[in-house]
Amino acid sequence: DGGITQSPKYLFRKEGQNVTLSCEQNLNHDAMYWYRQDPGQGLRLIYYSQIVNDFQKGDIAEGYSVSREKKESFPLTVTSAQKNPTAFYLCASSIPRDTQYFGPGTRLTVL
Amino acid sequence: EDQVTQSPEALRLQEGESSSLNCSYTVSGLRGLFWYRQDPGKGPEFLFTLYSAGEEKEKERLKATLTKKESFLHITAPKPEDSATYLCAVQSGDKFYFGSGTKLNVKP
């Protein structure tokens, strides 16, 4: 049963704390993406990776970091430098330059 | 600047009342246009991919069309279970650009 999983579903962060969001896919896709969704706005690209051990900044990468050590995994760390991290975070994967498929999302809230 | 605009922001329909959602775009080198459905608190669910002007795709009550400047998602005789936010995205190079969505509410 192929798909994309994200964990946790809900995450709470204290001021000054780093947190890591997990994204795993078993679709054998080379490309993976992280987006942020805020109410009333379109999805905004944080980081993307077209191949293992390589990734590029998206439009709003400041305060975030990623790694791509395995094809199946693309974790996102929200650092303390991200001043407004409360949002819904979505991970997606695709064959490069083709349709993206999304995970169920992680809702991050700053306490 | 690459941009995607969806209209209307919200749409209320009676069950069975057909209508269309619009996605207009300005991107250089369009590689594809994508429609997704998103339910509250969930990830977007893929509906259609369109690659060239004149292309059409259908799935149940939904039909997507594409011109050089915009795409339409036609909903024929909608049902309450069609209520959701519909997102449009375009691909230019390696990046995808999303509109802010149309929130559809179908009343019984």
Interface residues (C-beta under 8 A of the other chain):
Chain A: I4 Q6 Y33 Y35 G40 Q41 G42 L43 R44 L45 Y48 Q50 Q56 G58 F88 L90 P96 R97 D98 T99 Q100 Y101 F102 G103 P104 G105 R107
Chain B: V4 R31 G32 F34 Y36 G41 K42 G43 P44 E45 F46 T49 L87 A89 Q91 D94 K95 F96 Y97 F98 G99 S100 G101
